[in-house]
């Protein structure tokens, strides 16, 4: 869907603040998808605020606010005497929930997914090792409960996917390292969208419950090295799925 598919004007009566807010977010969404899927290439200069607002039949303030959203996410930059320019992927806030959603909505790129998996393989085994050192009895109980729910419902269901996210979140929290918790929560965004991407592909997600239990056992027992190995094994099991399921759009 392109931005032109949203002709509604924020000046329409009865919409109020909520309608205006929804409009600029809708414009940001459509422009964001166009950028992350390559329809707008790095270095491209977007139409001026006046031209774009007229083309979309929206107010200049709504379009301006949409550009501010994209600027904050590193997708565009406004330059004097040049205009709004599309930035390269190295500038994107790729773990931002919206940017992640736009990438998967438009068709996840193999190179982007490869990079994200590589980053997970660098960071998450270390997180698992820290969790094995610092987990509490409450962490262990919560992880076990989440895995039992995931096992009962499977990753093919919303309940199972939610339990998977809780399990991951508990491991992140168990590290006891605030910067890692922040980064882990961002990486959890990728876990969320990749799981949904699998479901939307029409293929059944791989059954990784055995790998999850292996990770749980290592963390619960305080086996530091084994926890890192188990986390890497789990990530690689997920990674093995995506080449045959993705819809490459970039």
ABEGO torsion letter per residue (X at the ends): XBAAABABBAABBGAEAAAAAAAAAAAAAAAAAAAAAGABBBGBBBBBAAAAAAAAGBBAAAAAAAAAAAAAAGABBBBBGAEBBBBBAAABBAABAAAAAAAAAAEBBAAAAAAAAAAAAAAAAAAAAAAAAABBAAAAAAAAAAAAAAAAAEAABAAAAAAAAAAAAAAAAAAGBAAAAAAAAAAAAAAAAAAAAAAAAGBBBBBAAAAAAAAAAAAAAGBAAAAAAAAAAAAAAAAAAAAAABBBAX
